[in-house]
Amino acid sequence: MNIARCAAASATLVALASPAAAQSVINGIDAAFEGNDYVLGSVNITRDGFTQTISVADMLGISVTSFVGSTLPFENTILSTPLNLDSTPSAPAIGQRAAVLGDILLNSAIQNPNGDDGLGFAFNGGGLVNGPGADIILFDIGAAPGAPVPGPDGPGTLVSPGGDPFTVAGAGADAGLSTDIASDQYVQIGADDLFSGNTGFFNNLDTFPITDLDELENTPLNAIPLPPTFPLTGYAVLIDLSDLGFAEGSTVTDLTLKKFGSDFGIDPAFIAGLPQVPAPTSAALLALAATGAAARRRR
C-alpha cells in the first residue's frame, strides 16, 4: 500500500528521549489529532551522524503478506480525543484490516502476531535498500509506564514500560537473518494517557486462532471496549537491517515480525522504510577538506 501524506490540523513536534547507546536516534515526531485519529506527518532522525526530518510521503510503504495470531484480542482500534465516551469504537472494515499497518494513523494497530509464523510484510516498489544507520521505523501501541492492566497472571498485573519486544526476521531466501528488539529500545511518542480515551479490542471466539491473512480480513469481529481511563500510549523504534545480518547496499523485500519475550505480542500501528541517508554534498566535502587542512597547518 502506498503512504499518502495527510495534512495535520495542528501539527506538533513531540521531542523524545532516545537511548544513548543507539547509533540512530529518533529526535522527535510531527503528529496531530484529526478528529478521532492521530496522524503522523514526519519524523526527525539522526543516522550515521546526519540529522534530517523525513516526511511520511518520502517513506517506503509496505504491504502485509501473511498473518497468524496467537493471543486474543488479536486486533484493536483506538479512538482518541475528541471522542464520545458513550460510543464503541468500530472494528476495521472487512477487507481493509491489513491496511491499518501501512496507513499513517498511529492509533490503530494489528495485534499479537504469534511466535512461529507471525506477521509478514513486503516493501513496495521493489524493496528497501540497506543504507548507513537505521532503515525502518515502527510505531507500537502499548501500556503507559507502570500501568496496571490485565496481564498473563490475571487482572492488575504490572506491564513493563516501553513498546512490545519482538523479533524481526528475513523471509524466503533470507530466512535465518534476524534481530531482537527489546522494550527499552523504544522511545515514547506521547503522554502516558495519549490513547486513554475510548479503546476497543476486537476478536471472534468462533474463529481462533486466526490462521491466515484471509481470516484476518474477513472474520466477523466482536468489540471488547475498555474503560475510558485505560492508560495506553504510543512508542516508536528504529530498525537497522545491518543488525539482522544484511549487507549494506543489499535490497530487502520481505520481513516478518514475531513476538519475543512476551505472552502477548507486538501491536504494530505503522511500519515504513526510511530513505537513504543523503550523500554529502560537494560543498560539504570541500568544507570538511578545508577543516582538515587547517587542522594540519595548526599542528
C-alpha beads as a LAMMPS data file, in Angstrom:
LAMMPS data file: protein, C-alpha beads

299 atoms
298 bonds

1 atom types
1 bond types

-500.0 500.0 xlo xhi
-500.0 500.0 ylo yhi
-500.0 500.0 zlo zhi

Masses

1 110.0

Atoms # bond

1 1 1 0.000 0.000 0.000
2 1 1 1.234 3.474 -0.722
3 1 1 1.571 6.031 2.033
4 1 1 -0.225 9.299 1.365
5 1 1 0.617 12.487 3.276
6 1 1 -2.330 13.709 5.361
7 1 1 -2.312 17.377 6.343
8 1 1 -2.447 17.606 10.128
9 1 1 -4.852 20.123 11.570
10 1 1 -2.389 21.339 14.197
11 1 1 0.909 19.505 13.943
12 1 1 3.136 19.431 16.991
13 1 1 6.743 18.289 17.236
14 1 1 6.987 15.779 20.043
15 1 1 10.506 15.713 21.482
16 1 1 11.741 12.287 22.500
17 1 1 14.451 10.937 24.743
18 1 1 16.398 8.296 22.815
19 1 1 18.673 5.510 24.058
20 1 1 22.172 6.946 24.372
21 1 1 23.829 3.827 23.002
22 1 1 21.900 3.832 19.728
23 1 1 23.768 4.913 16.603
24 1 1 20.480 6.042 15.073
25 1 1 18.098 8.048 17.234
26 1 1 14.600 9.492 16.961
27 1 1 14.718 13.161 17.952
28 1 1 11.004 13.869 17.608
29 1 1 7.861 13.234 15.601
30 1 1 5.415 15.591 13.940
31 1 1 1.883 14.313 14.501
32 1 1 -1.530 15.754 15.305
33 1 1 -5.077 14.769 16.119
34 1 1 -7.507 14.957 13.217
35 1 1 -10.936 14.175 14.598
36 1 1 -10.583 10.764 16.234
37 1 1 -7.271 9.897 14.592
38 1 1 -3.633 10.593 15.492
39 1 1 -1.934 11.284 12.176
40 1 1 1.818 11.069 11.564
41 1 1 3.366 13.833 9.470
42 1 1 7.124 13.375 9.772
43 1 1 9.939 12.162 11.996
44 1 1 13.237 13.834 12.883
45 1 1 16.026 11.252 12.947
46 1 1 19.793 11.262 13.350
47 1 1 21.513 8.458 11.410
48 1 1 25.182 7.996 10.687
49 1 1 25.861 11.458 12.127
50 1 1 23.320 13.143 9.807
51 1 1 20.083 14.670 11.147
52 1 1 17.063 15.120 8.889
53 1 1 13.290 15.463 9.022
54 1 1 11.611 12.770 6.922
55 1 1 8.036 13.216 5.738
56 1 1 5.791 10.164 5.508
57 1 1 5.497 10.948 1.796
58 1 1 9.205 10.098 1.459
59 1 1 8.987 6.811 3.350
60 1 1 8.652 3.451 1.617
61 1 1 5.272 1.829 2.214
62 1 1 4.604 -1.827 2.972
63 1 1 2.025 -4.478 2.195
64 1 1 1.020 -7.201 4.650
65 1 1 1.630 -10.645 3.133
66 1 1 0.695 -13.026 5.973
67 1 1 -0.708 -13.096 9.489
68 1 1 -1.190 -15.722 12.187
69 1 1 -2.497 -14.564 15.581
70 1 1 -1.814 -16.310 18.847
71 1 1 -3.494 -14.411 21.681
72 1 1 -6.871 -12.722 21.894
73 1 1 -7.578 -9.919 21.324
74 1 1 -5.753 -10.077 18.038
75 1 1 -6.580 -6.665 16.630
76 1 1 -7.508 -3.289 18.059
77 1 1 -8.591 0.162 17.043
78 1 1 -8.277 3.144 19.341
79 1 1 -10.253 6.345 19.038
80 1 1 -8.531 9.331 20.614
81 1 1 -9.763 12.751 21.750
82 1 1 -12.058 14.414 20.923
83 1 1 -14.445 11.497 21.310
84 1 1 -17.813 10.324 22.525
85 1 1 -17.251 8.146 25.583
86 1 1 -20.646 6.512 25.070
87 1 1 -19.648 5.220 21.652
88 1 1 -17.931 1.916 20.920
89 1 1 -15.000 2.045 18.528
90 1 1 -15.632 0.294 15.251
91 1 1 -13.537 -2.614 14.013
92 1 1 -11.547 -2.019 10.843
93 1 1 -13.726 -2.754 7.829
94 1 1 -13.707 -6.214 6.286
95 1 1 -11.124 -6.311 3.522
96 1 1 -9.224 -3.328 4.934
97 1 1 -7.737 -4.696 8.155
98 1 1 -4.185 -5.362 6.983
99 1 1 -4.123 -1.802 5.675
100 1 1 -4.012 -0.386 9.225
101 1 1 -0.340 -1.381 9.394
102 1 1 0.554 0.784 6.423
103 1 1 -1.626 3.822 6.980
104 1 1 -0.232 6.802 8.883
105 1 1 -2.737 6.627 11.742
106 1 1 -0.818 5.836 14.923
107 1 1 -3.961 4.979 16.913
108 1 1 -4.926 1.753 15.145
109 1 1 -2.986 -1.491 15.093
110 1 1 -2.822 -5.114 14.091
111 1 1 -2.240 -7.045 17.269
112 1 1 -0.353 -10.082 18.546
113 1 1 1.284 -11.996 15.711
114 1 1 2.404 -15.313 17.167
115 1 1 5.893 -16.633 17.818
116 1 1 6.216 -19.083 14.934
117 1 1 4.650 -17.576 11.827
118 1 1 3.954 -14.027 12.947
119 1 1 3.193 -11.207 10.576
120 1 1 4.824 -10.991 7.173
121 1 1 5.166 -7.839 5.095
122 1 1 6.820 -6.717 1.870
123 1 1 8.213 -3.333 0.897
124 1 1 6.506 -1.630 -2.008
125 1 1 8.434 -0.518 -5.064
126 1 1 10.778 -3.490 -5.295
127 1 1 12.279 -3.422 -1.822
128 1 1 14.269 -1.386 0.673
129 1 1 17.998 -0.730 0.283
130 1 1 20.075 -1.237 3.428
131 1 1 21.898 2.042 3.971
132 1 1 24.002 3.516 6.779
133 1 1 22.168 3.629 10.106
134 1 1 18.522 2.747 10.673
135 1 1 16.398 1.670 7.715
136 1 1 12.924 1.083 9.198
137 1 1 10.684 2.877 11.675
138 1 1 7.961 1.042 13.605
139 1 1 5.245 2.513 15.839
140 1 1 3.642 0.436 18.577
141 1 1 0.662 0.894 20.903
142 1 1 1.430 -0.155 24.444
143 1 1 0.632 0.317 28.095
144 1 1 1.777 3.517 29.732
145 1 1 4.775 3.098 32.044
146 1 1 3.726 1.177 35.146
147 1 1 0.118 0.878 34.018
148 1 1 -1.932 -1.719 35.940
149 1 1 -3.503 -3.684 33.100
150 1 1 -4.608 -7.314 32.723
151 1 1 -1.550 -9.496 32.177
152 1 1 -0.795 -13.205 31.795
153 1 1 -1.181 -13.699 35.567
154 1 1 -4.582 -12.045 35.771
155 1 1 -6.046 -8.532 36.210
156 1 1 -3.785 -5.987 37.801
157 1 1 -0.503 -7.379 36.514
158 1 1 2.007 -4.571 36.003
159 1 1 3.276 -4.348 32.450
160 1 1 6.827 -3.172 31.872
161 1 1 7.082 0.280 30.309
162 1 1 8.095 0.592 26.713
163 1 1 6.907 -0.861 23.457
164 1 1 6.395 -4.585 22.967
165 1 1 9.520 -6.690 22.375
166 1 1 9.652 -8.525 19.059
167 1 1 11.877 -10.372 16.618
168 1 1 12.226 -9.029 13.085
169 1 1 13.494 -11.592 10.616
170 1 1 14.243 -12.143 6.962
171 1 1 11.858 -14.247 4.894
172 1 1 12.237 -16.599 1.959
173 1 1 15.849 -16.807 0.826
174 1 1 16.825 -14.501 3.690
175 1 1 15.330 -16.705 6.415
176 1 1 17.711 -17.030 9.340
177 1 1 18.668 -13.367 9.397
178 1 1 17.081 -11.748 12.441
179 1 1 17.462 -9.465 15.423
180 1 1 15.526 -8.978 18.660
181 1 1 14.104 -5.595 19.637
182 1 1 13.699 -5.050 23.388
183 1 1 11.228 -2.775 25.165
184 1 1 13.945 -0.364 26.285
185 1 1 14.953 0.335 22.679
186 1 1 11.713 2.240 22.055
187 1 1 11.068 5.905 22.709
188 1 1 7.694 7.096 23.986
189 1 1 5.940 9.340 21.463
190 1 1 3.313 10.948 23.661
191 1 1 1.909 11.426 27.140
192 1 1 1.090 8.439 29.328
193 1 1 -2.590 8.911 28.527
194 1 1 -2.159 9.570 24.786
195 1 1 -4.669 6.857 23.841
196 1 1 -6.661 6.670 27.059
197 1 1 -9.920 7.816 25.512
198 1 1 -12.140 5.111 24.083
199 1 1 -10.381 1.832 23.463
200 1 1 -11.784 -1.206 21.708
201 1 1 -10.250 -4.621 21.210
202 1 1 -11.853 -6.974 18.719
203 1 1 -11.999 -10.741 18.457
204 1 1 -14.153 -13.658 17.428
205 1 1 -14.227 -16.672 19.724
206 1 1 -15.629 -18.850 16.936
207 1 1 -12.562 -18.321 14.767
208 1 1 -9.497 -18.670 16.961
209 1 1 -6.691 -18.537 16.439
210 1 1 -6.548 -16.507 13.254
211 1 1 -4.576 -18.758 10.932
212 1 1 -4.067 -16.707 7.768
213 1 1 -4.477 -13.290 6.185
214 1 1 -7.841 -14.182 4.675
215 1 1 -9.291 -14.850 8.133
216 1 1 -7.818 -11.607 9.428
217 1 1 -9.540 -9.704 6.644
218 1 1 -12.913 -11.430 6.692
219 1 1 -13.719 -12.813 10.159
220 1 1 -16.661 -11.041 11.862
221 1 1 -15.413 -9.267 14.965
222 1 1 -16.900 -8.596 18.382
223 1 1 -15.910 -5.429 20.232
224 1 1 -14.484 -5.558 23.759
225 1 1 -14.476 -1.906 24.910
226 1 1 -12.159 -0.883 27.722
227 1 1 -12.716 1.822 30.360
228 1 1 -12.097 5.417 29.186
229 1 1 -9.190 5.756 31.638
230 1 1 -7.277 2.732 30.343
231 1 1 -3.726 4.167 30.088
232 1 1 -2.272 3.382 26.668
233 1 1 0.378 5.391 24.875
234 1 1 2.494 5.249 21.731
235 1 1 6.068 4.145 21.144
236 1 1 8.486 4.204 18.205
237 1 1 11.639 2.250 17.430
238 1 1 14.234 2.222 14.644
239 1 1 15.463 -0.981 12.990
240 1 1 18.844 -1.297 11.243
241 1 1 18.863 -4.000 8.581
242 1 1 22.584 -4.479 9.219
243 1 1 21.680 -5.772 12.693
244 1 1 19.728 -8.577 11.024
245 1 1 22.810 -9.604 9.041
246 1 1 22.008 -7.917 5.727
247 1 1 24.977 -6.443 3.875
248 1 1 24.972 -2.688 3.396
249 1 1 23.752 -1.865 -0.091
250 1 1 21.637 -5.022 -0.394
251 1 1 17.925 -4.821 -1.179
252 1 1 15.439 -6.343 1.266
253 1 1 11.979 -7.275 0.012
254 1 1 10.227 -9.337 2.712
255 1 1 10.419 -9.440 6.507
256 1 1 8.460 -10.988 9.367
257 1 1 7.585 -9.836 12.879
258 1 1 7.262 -12.359 15.695
259 1 1 6.598 -11.964 19.391
260 1 1 9.634 -12.184 21.635
261 1 1 9.833 -12.412 25.416
262 1 1 6.147 -11.595 25.898
263 1 1 2.964 -13.592 26.481
264 1 1 1.034 -11.108 24.376
265 1 1 2.982 -9.810 21.395
266 1 1 3.658 -6.645 19.498
267 1 1 0.834 -4.269 18.451
268 1 1 2.306 -2.596 15.357
269 1 1 0.427 0.531 14.281
270 1 1 2.688 1.649 11.427
271 1 1 5.805 0.362 9.654
272 1 1 7.717 2.063 6.849
273 1 1 11.114 2.023 5.204
274 1 1 13.296 5.109 5.555
275 1 1 15.036 6.794 2.632
276 1 1 18.804 6.545 2.492
277 1 1 20.981 8.954 4.451
278 1 1 21.755 11.749 1.963
279 1 1 25.236 11.625 0.470
280 1 1 27.472 14.557 1.453
281 1 1 27.210 17.453 -0.990
282 1 1 30.253 18.773 -2.828
283 1 1 30.176 21.902 -0.676
284 1 1 30.119 19.824 2.496
285 1 1 33.041 17.703 1.290
286 1 1 35.053 20.815 0.409
287 1 1 34.324 22.310 3.835
288 1 1 35.409 19.080 5.504
289 1 1 38.607 19.019 3.482
290 1 1 39.309 22.666 4.358
291 1 1 38.769 21.922 8.047
292 1 1 41.214 19.030 7.842
293 1 1 43.813 21.154 6.060
294 1 1 43.507 23.895 8.662
295 1 1 43.965 21.379 11.451
296 1 1 47.091 20.014 9.793
297 1 1 48.512 23.548 9.468
298 1 1 47.892 24.179 13.191
299 1 1 49.771 21.001 14.077

Bonds

1 1 1 2
2 1 2 3
3 1 3 4
4 1 4 5
5 1 5 6
6 1 6 7
7 1 7 8
8 1 8 9
9 1 9 10
10 1 10 11
11 1 11 12
12 1 12 13
13 1 13 14
14 1 14 15
15 1 15 16
16 1 16 17
17 1 17 18
18 1 18 19
19 1 19 20
20 1 20 21
21 1 21 22
22 1 22 23
23 1 23 24
24 1 24 25
25 1 25 26
26 1 26 27
27 1 27 28
28 1 28 29
29 1 29 30
30 1 30 31
31 1 31 32
32 1 32 33
33 1 33 34
34 1 34 35
35 1 35 36
36 1 36 37
37 1 37 38
38 1 38 39
39 1 39 40
40 1 40 41
41 1 41 42
42 1 42 43
43 1 43 44
44 1 44 45
45 1 45 46
46 1 46 47
47 1 47 48
48 1 48 49
49 1 49 50
50 1 50 51
51 1 51 52
52 1 52 53
53 1 53 54
54 1 54 55
55 1 55 56
56 1 56 57
57 1 57 58
58 1 58 59
59 1 59 60
60 1 60 61
61 1 61 62
62 1 62 63
63 1 63 64
64 1 64 65
65 1 65 66
66 1 66 67
67 1 67 68
68 1 68 69
69 1 69 70
70 1 70 71
71 1 71 72
72 1 72 73
73 1 73 74
74 1 74 75
75 1 75 76
76 1 76 77
77 1 77 78
78 1 78 79
79 1 79 80
80 1 80 81
81 1 81 82
82 1 82 83
83 1 83 84
84 1 84 85
85 1 85 86
86 1 86 87
87 1 87 88
88 1 88 89
89 1 89 90
90 1 90 91
91 1 91 92
92 1 92 93
93 1 93 94
94 1 94 95
95 1 95 96
96 1 96 97
97 1 97 98
98 1 98 99
99 1 99 100
100 1 100 101
101 1 101 102
102 1 102 103
103 1 103 104
104 1 104 105
105 1 105 106
106 1 106 107
107 1 107 108
108 1 108 109
109 1 109 110
110 1 110 111
111 1 111 112
112 1 112 113
113 1 113 114
114 1 114 115
115 1 115 116
116 1 116 117
117 1 117 118
118 1 118 119
119 1 119 120
120 1 120 121
121 1 121 122
122 1 122 123
123 1 123 124
124 1 124 125
125 1 125 126
126 1 126 127
127 1 127 128
128 1 128 129
129 1 129 130
130 1 130 131
131 1 131 132
132 1 132 133
133 1 133 134
134 1 134 135
135 1 135 136
136 1 136 137
137 1 137 138
138 1 138 139
139 1 139 140
140 1 140 141
141 1 141 142
142 1 142 143
143 1 143 144
144 1 144 145
145 1 145 146
146 1 146 147
147 1 147 148
148 1 148 149
149 1 149 150
150 1 150 151
151 1 151 152
152 1 152 153
153 1 153 154
154 1 154 155
155 1 155 156
156 1 156 157
157 1 157 158
158 1 158 159
159 1 159 160
160 1 160 161
161 1 161 162
162 1 162 163
163 1 163 164
164 1 164 165
165 1 165 166
166 1 166 167
167 1 167 168
168 1 168 169
169 1 169 170
170 1 170 171
171 1 171 172
172 1 172 173
173 1 173 174
174 1 174 175
175 1 175 176
176 1 176 177
177 1 177 178
178 1 178 179
179 1 179 180
180 1 180 181
181 1 181 182
182 1 182 183
183 1 183 184
184 1 184 185
185 1 185 186
186 1 186 187
187 1 187 188
188 1 188 189
189 1 189 190
190 1 190 191
191 1 191 192
192 1 192 193
193 1 193 194
194 1 194 195
195 1 195 196
196 1 196 197
197 1 197 198
198 1 198 199
199 1 199 200
200 1 200 201
201 1 201 202
202 1 202 203
203 1 203 204
204 1 204 205
205 1 205 206
206 1 206 207
207 1 207 208
208 1 208 209
209 1 209 210
210 1 210 211
211 1 211 212
212 1 212 213
213 1 213 214
214 1 214 215
215 1 215 216
216 1 216 217
217 1 217 218
218 1 218 219
219 1 219 220
220 1 220 221
221 1 221 222
222 1 222 223
223 1 223 224
224 1 224 225
225 1 225 226
226 1 226 227
227 1 227 228
228 1 228 229
229 1 229 230
230 1 230 231
231 1 231 232
232 1 232 233
233 1 233 234
234 1 234 235
235 1 235 236
236 1 236 237
237 1 237 238
238 1 238 239
239 1 239 240
240 1 240 241
241 1 241 242
242 1 242 243
243 1 243 244
244 1 244 245
245 1 245 246
246 1 246 247
247 1 247 248
248 1 248 249
249 1 249 250
250 1 250 251
251 1 251 252
252 1 252 253
253 1 253 254
254 1 254 255
255 1 255 256
256 1 256 257
257 1 257 258
258 1 258 259
259 1 259 260
260 1 260 261
261 1 261 262
262 1 262 263
263 1 263 264
264 1 264 265
265 1 265 266
266 1 266 267
267 1 267 268
268 1 268 269
269 1 269 270
270 1 270 271
271 1 271 272
272 1 272 273
273 1 273 274
274 1 274 275
275 1 275 276
276 1 276 277
277 1 277 278
278 1 278 279
279 1 279 280
280 1 280 281
281 1 281 282
282 1 282 283
283 1 283 284
284 1 284 285
285 1 285 286
286 1 286 287
287 1 287 288
288 1 288 289
289 1 289 290
290 1 290 291
291 1 291 292
292 1 292 293
293 1 293 294
294 1 294 295
295 1 295 296
296 1 296 297
297 1 297 298
298 1 298 299
